[in-house]
């Protein structure tokens, strides 16, 4: 039984070096943007909506893109923006994919349902910039948001949905109800109705969805449970799903593999792994 819900979701407290990661990410992201801009392969601050933070960065591979990967950042729906995460595009870009990273309005200036609508708008806009299949991935709150995109009540149009071939939720929070018990909810401002309405594990997936729920094996037990929960529930609703526990990686190191095109995580996102081809 969980008696301290704040501790159950406190990743910074769980990882000894936790506070050191955001500054390292920001530095690596700035270097990657600079390098890609110098090559003429970065399209920065593309506007997809009217909000101040409704901007996306798009990184292009050498040659024609194989398709589009949209990566949605985390931060408990209340922190960070696209500029912190530019470097995570490298693995998929090196594998031949265009990679887009949208920012979005943060709580408490918006509700989680509103963020989901902004991500829908971002994907719709970005789909017009790059042709071919669309693969979605996100970390933590971003994992929740990309999973939310492929629920039966999605706001995405059918022509966009027809192009979404793959979803990878990394350390995603798929049942929002436990967060009602945390101090975090003072910022999120959820009630029980919204928590239920925005929880992918309580919703039905679209027909034909292929989803990987990916989590670090060294993460907090609640994140491992949340990861396995979505794969379990959606399998029972006829989606093609799998749950992956990535070694001993924690909530912060689990995203490091996104920089390496040879990593299993990048292969899961691009579809260059045996599971994707076997189940296609």
C-alpha positions as a LaTeX table, in Angstrom:
\begin{tabular}{lrrr}
\hline
Residue & $x$ (\AA) & $y$ (\AA) & $z$ (\AA) \\
\hline
Unk1 & 0.00 & 0.00 & 0.00 \\
Unk2 & 1.30 & 3.45 & $-0.94$ \\
Unk3 & 1.10 & 5.95 & 1.92 \\
Unk4 & 3.32 & 8.72 & 0.49 \\
Unk5 & 2.10 & 9.53 & $-3.00$ \\
Unk6 & 4.47 & 12.47 & $-3.41$ \\
Unk7 & 7.46 & 10.19 & $-2.83$ \\
Unk8 & 6.00 & 7.62 & $-5.22$ \\
Unk9 & 6.25 & 10.11 & $-8.10$ \\
Unk10 & 9.31 & 12.16 & $-7.01$ \\
Unk11 & 11.90 & 11.28 & $-9.64$ \\
Unk12 & 14.35 & 14.00 & $-8.60$ \\
Unk13 & 14.43 & 12.62 & $-5.07$ \\
Unk14 & 14.75 & 9.03 & $-6.28$ \\
Unk15 & 17.87 & 9.66 & $-8.37$ \\
Unk16 & 20.86 & 10.97 & $-6.43$ \\
Unk17 & 22.17 & 13.06 & $-9.32$ \\
Unk18 & 18.67 & 14.05 & $-10.47$ \\
Unk19 & 19.07 & 17.84 & $-10.33$ \\
Unk20 & 22.21 & 17.64 & $-12.48$ \\
Unk21 & 20.39 & 16.27 & $-15.52$ \\
Unk22 & 18.41 & 19.30 & $-16.81$ \\
Unk23 & 21.51 & 21.54 & $-17.09$ \\
Unk24 & 23.33 & 18.75 & $-18.96$ \\
Unk25 & 20.38 & 18.28 & $-21.29$ \\
Unk26 & 20.20 & 22.00 & $-22.02$ \\
Unk27 & 23.89 & 22.15 & $-22.90$ \\
Unk28 & 23.72 & 19.08 & $-25.16$ \\
Unk29 & 20.54 & 20.40 & $-26.80$ \\
Unk30 & 22.14 & 23.77 & $-27.57$ \\
Unk31 & 25.15 & 22.10 & $-29.17$ \\
Unk32 & 22.93 & 19.91 & $-31.33$ \\
Unk33 & 20.82 & 22.84 & $-32.51$ \\
Unk34 & 23.96 & 24.78 & $-33.36$ \\
Unk35 & 25.43 & 21.87 & $-35.31$ \\
Unk36 & 22.23 & 21.15 & $-37.22$ \\
Unk37 & 21.67 & 24.83 & $-37.96$ \\
Unk38 & 25.19 & 25.09 & $-39.38$ \\
Unk39 & 24.34 & 22.20 & $-41.73$ \\
Unk40 & 21.08 & 23.82 & $-42.79$ \\
Unk41 & 19.18 & 20.90 & $-41.24$ \\
Unk42 & 17.29 & 22.73 & $-38.49$ \\
Unk43 & 14.00 & 24.59 & $-38.87$ \\
Unk44 & 13.43 & 26.29 & $-35.55$ \\
Unk45 & 10.42 & 27.94 & $-33.92$ \\
Unk46 & 7.82 & 26.80 & $-36.43$ \\
Unk47 & 4.47 & 28.13 & $-35.27$ \\
Unk48 & 1.68 & 25.57 & $-35.06$ \\
Unk49 & $-0.88$ & 27.52 & $-33.00$ \\
Unk50 & $-1.72$ & 30.91 & $-31.47$ \\
Unk51 & $-0.27$ & 30.29 & $-27.99$ \\
Unk52 & 3.05 & 31.85 & $-26.97$ \\
Unk53 & 4.60 & 28.39 & $-26.58$ \\
Unk54 & 2.94 & 26.86 & $-29.65$ \\
Unk55 & 6.26 & 26.44 & $-31.44$ \\
Unk56 & 8.12 & 23.40 & $-32.75$ \\
Unk57 & 11.65 & 22.64 & $-33.91$ \\
Unk58 & 12.21 & 20.32 & $-36.86$ \\
Unk59 & 15.49 & 18.52 & $-37.54$ \\
Unk60 & 16.12 & 17.00 & $-40.96$ \\
Unk61 & 18.27 & 14.04 & $-42.01$ \\
Unk62 & 20.63 & 13.91 & $-44.96$ \\
Unk63 & 18.54 & 12.99 & $-47.97$ \\
Unk64 & 14.79 & 12.57 & $-48.13$ \\
Unk65 & 13.23 & 11.71 & $-44.75$ \\
Unk66 & 11.85 & 8.21 & $-44.28$ \\
Unk67 & 9.01 & 9.84 & $-42.36$ \\
Unk68 & 8.34 & 11.99 & $-39.34$ \\
Unk69 & 9.01 & 11.29 & $-35.67$ \\
Unk70 & 7.28 & 13.66 & $-33.24$ \\
Unk71 & 8.85 & 13.64 & $-29.77$ \\
Unk72 & 6.89 & 15.25 & $-26.91$ \\
Unk73 & 8.87 & 16.30 & $-23.86$ \\
Unk74 & 7.99 & 15.64 & $-20.24$ \\
Unk75 & 8.20 & 17.70 & $-17.07$ \\
Unk76 & 4.91 & 16.77 & $-15.37$ \\
Unk77 & 3.01 & 19.06 & $-17.76$ \\
Unk78 & 4.46 & 22.03 & $-15.84$ \\
Unk79 & 8.14 & 22.35 & $-16.84$ \\
Unk80 & 10.64 & 22.44 & $-19.73$ \\
Unk81 & 10.23 & 23.21 & $-23.41$ \\
Unk82 & 11.55 & 21.92 & $-26.72$ \\
Unk83 & 14.92 & 23.65 & $-26.33$ \\
Unk84 & 15.89 & 21.31 & $-23.47$ \\
Unk85 & 15.53 & 18.20 & $-25.62$ \\
Unk86 & 16.89 & 18.96 & $-29.10$ \\
Unk87 & 19.70 & 16.40 & $-28.75$ \\
Unk88 & 17.30 & 13.47 & $-28.31$ \\
Unk89 & 16.45 & 13.86 & $-32.00$ \\
Unk90 & 19.90 & 12.72 & $-33.07$ \\
Unk91 & 19.39 & 8.96 & $-33.10$ \\
Unk92 & 16.28 & 9.05 & $-35.27$ \\
Unk93 & 17.70 & 11.79 & $-37.52$ \\
Unk94 & 20.85 & 9.73 & $-38.07$ \\
Unk95 & 18.58 & 6.80 & $-38.93$ \\
Unk96 & 17.04 & 8.87 & $-41.73$ \\
Unk97 & 13.93 & 10.36 & $-40.09$ \\
Unk98 & 12.84 & 13.96 & $-39.68$ \\
Unk99 & 12.26 & 14.67 & $-35.99$ \\
Unk100 & 10.00 & 17.39 & $-34.59$ \\
Unk101 & 9.86 & 18.59 & $-31.00$ \\
Unk102 & 6.91 & 20.81 & $-30.02$ \\
Unk103 & 6.65 & 23.02 & $-26.96$ \\
Unk104 & 3.25 & 23.49 & $-25.34$ \\
Unk105 & 1.55 & 25.69 & $-22.77$ \\
Unk106 & 2.37 & 24.57 & $-19.23$ \\
Unk107 & 0.16 & 24.09 & $-16.19$ \\
Unk108 & $-1.24$ & 26.00 & $-14.34$ \\
Unk109 & $-1.86$ & 28.25 & $-17.37$ \\
Unk110 & $-3.71$ & 25.38 & $-19.04$ \\
Unk111 & $-5.36$ & 22.10 & $-18.10$ \\
Unk112 & $-3.96$ & 18.74 & $-19.21$ \\
Unk113 & $-6.87$ & 18.34 & $-21.62$ \\
Unk114 & $-5.84$ & 21.62 & $-23.22$ \\
Unk115 & $-2.24$ & 20.43 & $-23.60$ \\
Unk116 & $-3.51$ & 17.34 & $-25.40$ \\
Unk117 & $-5.38$ & 19.60 & $-27.82$ \\
Unk118 & $-2.21$ & 21.61 & $-28.45$ \\
Unk119 & $-0.22$ & 18.45 & $-29.19$ \\
Unk120 & $-2.94$ & 17.39 & $-31.62$ \\
Unk121 & $-2.56$ & 20.74 & $-33.37$ \\
Unk122 & 1.22 & 20.39 & $-33.44$ \\
Unk123 & 1.07 & 16.92 & $-35.01$ \\
Unk124 & $-1.45$ & 18.11 & $-37.59$ \\
Unk125 & 0.76 & 21.04 & $-38.56$ \\
Unk126 & 3.95 & 19.00 & $-38.67$ \\
Unk127 & 2.28 & 16.32 & $-40.78$ \\
Unk128 & 1.95 & 18.97 & $-43.46$ \\
Unk129 & 5.67 & 19.70 & $-43.36$ \\
Unk130 & 6.95 & 16.12 & $-43.79$ \\
Unk131 & 5.38 & 13.31 & $-45.79$ \\
Unk132 & 5.30 & 9.60 & $-45.12$ \\
Unk133 & 4.57 & 7.65 & $-41.95$ \\
Unk134 & 4.33 & 9.39 & $-38.59$ \\
Unk135 & 5.80 & 7.81 & $-35.46$ \\
Unk136 & 5.06 & 9.32 & $-32.05$ \\
Unk137 & 7.19 & 9.18 & $-28.93$ \\
Unk138 & 7.35 & 11.08 & $-25.67$ \\
Unk139 & 8.93 & 10.89 & $-22.24$ \\
Unk140 & 7.07 & 10.94 & $-18.91$ \\
Unk141 & 4.23 & 13.47 & $-19.34$ \\
Unk142 & 5.12 & 13.33 & $-23.04$ \\
Unk143 & 4.54 & 9.58 & $-22.97$ \\
Unk144 & 1.07 & 10.25 & $-21.62$ \\
Unk145 & 0.41 & 12.83 & $-24.34$ \\
Unk146 & 1.44 & 10.65 & $-27.30$ \\
Unk147 & $-0.62$ & 7.76 & $-25.94$ \\
Unk148 & $-3.54$ & 10.16 & $-25.57$ \\
Unk149 & $-3.28$ & 10.97 & $-29.29$ \\
Unk150 & $-4.33$ & 7.46 & $-30.30$ \\
Unk151 & $-7.34$ & 7.01 & $-28.03$ \\
Unk152 & $-10.78$ & 6.59 & $-29.56$ \\
Unk153 & $-11.79$ & 10.19 & $-28.77$ \\
Unk154 & $-8.66$ & 11.69 & $-30.37$ \\
Unk155 & $-8.88$ & 15.14 & $-31.92$ \\
Unk156 & $-6.64$ & 14.14 & $-34.84$ \\
Unk157 & $-8.23$ & 13.93 & $-38.27$ \\
Unk158 & $-8.57$ & 10.58 & $-40.02$ \\
Unk159 & $-6.00$ & 11.44 & $-42.70$ \\
Unk160 & $-3.39$ & 12.11 & $-39.99$ \\
Unk161 & $-4.33$ & 8.98 & $-38.04$ \\
Unk162 & $-3.92$ & 6.89 & $-41.18$ \\
Unk163 & $-0.26$ & 7.89 & $-41.23$ \\
Unk164 & 0.49 & 7.13 & $-37.55$ \\
Unk165 & 2.22 & 3.77 & $-37.69$ \\
Unk166 & 3.88 & 3.53 & $-34.28$ \\
Unk167 & 3.75 & 4.98 & $-30.75$ \\
Unk168 & 6.45 & 4.64 & $-28.09$ \\
Unk169 & 5.62 & 5.95 & $-24.62$ \\
Unk170 & 8.80 & 6.26 & $-22.55$ \\
Unk171 & 8.21 & 6.25 & $-18.77$ \\
Unk172 & 4.68 & 7.46 & $-19.40$ \\
Unk173 & 2.05 & 8.28 & $-16.79$ \\
Unk174 & $-1.03$ & 6.56 & $-18.19$ \\
Unk175 & $-3.38$ & 6.69 & $-15.19$ \\
Unk176 & $-3.64$ & 10.23 & $-13.83$ \\
Unk177 & $-5.80$ & 9.40 & $-10.83$ \\
Unk178 & $-2.89$ & 8.75 & $-8.41$ \\
Unk179 & $-1.63$ & 12.29 & $-9.06$ \\
Unk180 & $-4.78$ & 13.63 & $-7.38$ \\
Unk181 & $-3.12$ & 12.52 & $-4.13$ \\
Unk182 & 0.07 & 14.56 & $-4.71$ \\
Unk183 & 1.09 & 18.14 & $-4.11$ \\
Unk184 & 1.70 & 18.30 & $-7.85$ \\
Unk185 & $-2.03$ & 18.61 & $-8.35$ \\
Unk186 & $-1.93$ & 22.12 & $-6.89$ \\
Unk187 & $-0.38$ & 23.04 & $-10.25$ \\
Unk188 & $-2.24$ & 20.57 & $-12.48$ \\
Unk189 & $-5.63$ & 21.45 & $-10.95$ \\
Unk190 & $-7.22$ & 18.16 & $-11.93$ \\
Unk191 & $-10.44$ & 16.84 & $-10.51$ \\
Unk192 & $-11.49$ & 13.20 & $-10.63$ \\
Unk193 & $-13.50$ & 13.67 & $-13.82$ \\
Unk194 & $-10.57$ & 15.16 & $-15.74$ \\
Unk195 & $-8.13$ & 12.58 & $-14.39$ \\
Unk196 & $-10.39$ & 9.82 & $-15.69$ \\
Unk197 & $-11.12$ & 11.52 & $-19.00$ \\
Unk198 & $-7.42$ & 12.10 & $-19.77$ \\
Unk199 & $-6.00$ & 8.72 & $-18.65$ \\
Unk200 & $-5.14$ & 6.54 & $-21.66$ \\
Unk201 & $-5.42$ & 3.35 & $-19.61$ \\
Unk202 & $-9.07$ & 4.19 & $-18.94$ \\
Unk203 & $-9.79$ & 4.89 & $-22.62$ \\
Unk204 & $-10.02$ & 2.70 & $-25.69$ \\
Unk205 & $-7.21$ & 2.71 & $-28.27$ \\
Unk206 & $-7.89$ & 3.27 & $-31.93$ \\
Unk207 & $-8.08$ & 0.16 & $-34.06$ \\
Unk208 & $-4.74$ & $-1.01$ & $-35.42$ \\
Unk209 & $-2.59$ & 0.89 & $-32.94$ \\
Unk210 & 0.91 & $-0.41$ & $-32.33$ \\
Unk211 & 2.29 & 0.78 & $-28.99$ \\
Unk212 & 5.49 & 0.15 & $-27.04$ \\
Unk213 & 5.49 & 1.07 & $-23.35$ \\
Unk214 & 9.17 & 1.56 & $-22.46$ \\
Unk215 & 10.51 & 2.17 & $-18.96$ \\
Unk216 & 13.85 & 2.09 & $-17.18$ \\
Unk217 & 14.22 & $-0.96$ & $-14.96$ \\
Unk218 & 15.66 & 1.27 & $-12.22$ \\
Unk219 & 12.74 & 3.70 & $-12.13$ \\
Unk220 & 10.32 & 4.25 & $-9.28$ \\
Unk221 & 7.89 & 1.33 & $-8.87$ \\
Unk222 & 4.94 & 3.55 & $-9.79$ \\
Unk223 & 6.47 & 4.35 & $-13.19$ \\
Unk224 & 7.13 & 0.67 & $-13.86$ \\
Unk225 & 3.54 & $-0.12$ & $-12.87$ \\
Unk226 & 2.15 & 2.71 & $-15.02$ \\
Unk227 & 4.21 & 1.47 & $-17.96$ \\
Unk228 & 3.03 & $-2.12$ & $-17.71$ \\
Unk229 & $-0.55$ & $-1.04$ & $-17.01$ \\
Unk230 & $-1.13$ & 0.58 & $-20.39$ \\
Unk231 & 0.38 & $-2.30$ & $-22.35$ \\
Unk232 & $-1.71$ & $-4.76$ & $-20.35$ \\
Unk233 & $-5.03$ & $-2.91$ & $-20.65$ \\
Unk234 & $-4.67$ & $-2.04$ & $-24.32$ \\
Unk235 & $-3.68$ & $-5.59$ & $-25.21$ \\
Unk236 & $-7.04$ & $-6.60$ & $-23.77$ \\
Unk237 & $-8.66$ & $-4.08$ & $-26.11$ \\
Unk238 & $-7.06$ & $-5.64$ & $-29.21$ \\
Unk239 & $-4.18$ & $-3.19$ & $-29.63$ \\
Unk240 & $-0.74$ & $-4.52$ & $-30.51$ \\
Unk241 & 1.37 & $-3.64$ & $-27.47$ \\
Unk242 & 4.50 & $-4.62$ & $-25.63$ \\
Unk243 & 6.13 & $-3.58$ & $-22.37$ \\
Unk244 & 9.91 & $-3.13$ & $-22.21$ \\
Unk245 & 12.01 & $-2.73$ & $-19.05$ \\
Unk246 & 15.30 & $-1.12$ & $-20.06$ \\
Unk247 & 18.04 & $-2.57$ & $-17.86$ \\
Unk248 & 18.76 & $-0.53$ & $-14.75$ \\
Unk249 & 18.18 & 2.88 & $-16.35$ \\
Unk250 & 16.40 & 5.49 & $-14.24$ \\
Unk251 & 13.85 & 8.12 & $-15.23$ \\
Unk252 & 16.59 & 10.42 & $-16.54$ \\
Unk253 & 19.10 & 8.03 & $-18.10$ \\
Unk254 & 16.39 & 6.15 & $-20.01$ \\
Unk255 & 16.27 & 8.93 & $-22.62$ \\
Unk256 & 20.03 & 8.94 & $-23.24$ \\
Unk257 & 19.66 & 6.10 & $-25.74$ \\
Unk258 & 17.70 & 8.43 & $-28.03$ \\
Unk259 & 20.99 & 9.96 & $-29.17$ \\
Unk260 & 22.30 & 6.67 & $-30.63$ \\
Unk261 & 20.79 & 5.40 & $-33.86$ \\
Unk262 & 22.00 & 1.89 & $-33.01$ \\
Unk263 & 20.11 & 1.77 & $-29.70$ \\
Unk264 & 17.13 & $-0.54$ & $-29.22$ \\
Unk265 & 15.03 & 2.45 & $-28.16$ \\
Unk266 & 15.65 & 4.29 & $-31.42$ \\
Unk267 & 14.91 & 1.06 & $-33.31$ \\
Unk268 & 11.63 & 0.77 & $-31.40$ \\
Unk269 & 10.65 & 4.31 & $-32.42$ \\
Unk270 & 11.67 & 4.06 & $-36.07$ \\
Unk271 & 10.35 & 0.52 & $-36.42$ \\
Unk272 & 13.73 & $-0.95$ & $-37.28$ \\
Unk273 & 13.39 & $-3.87$ & $-34.90$ \\
Unk274 & 12.11 & $-7.38$ & $-35.24$ \\
Unk275 & 8.98 & $-6.89$ & $-33.17$ \\
Unk276 & 7.73 & $-4.05$ & $-35.32$ \\
Unk277 & 8.30 & $-5.93$ & $-38.57$ \\
Unk278 & 6.90 & $-9.20$ & $-37.22$ \\
Unk279 & 3.70 & $-7.59$ & $-35.98$ \\
Unk280 & 3.19 & $-5.28$ & $-38.97$ \\
\hline
\end{tabular}
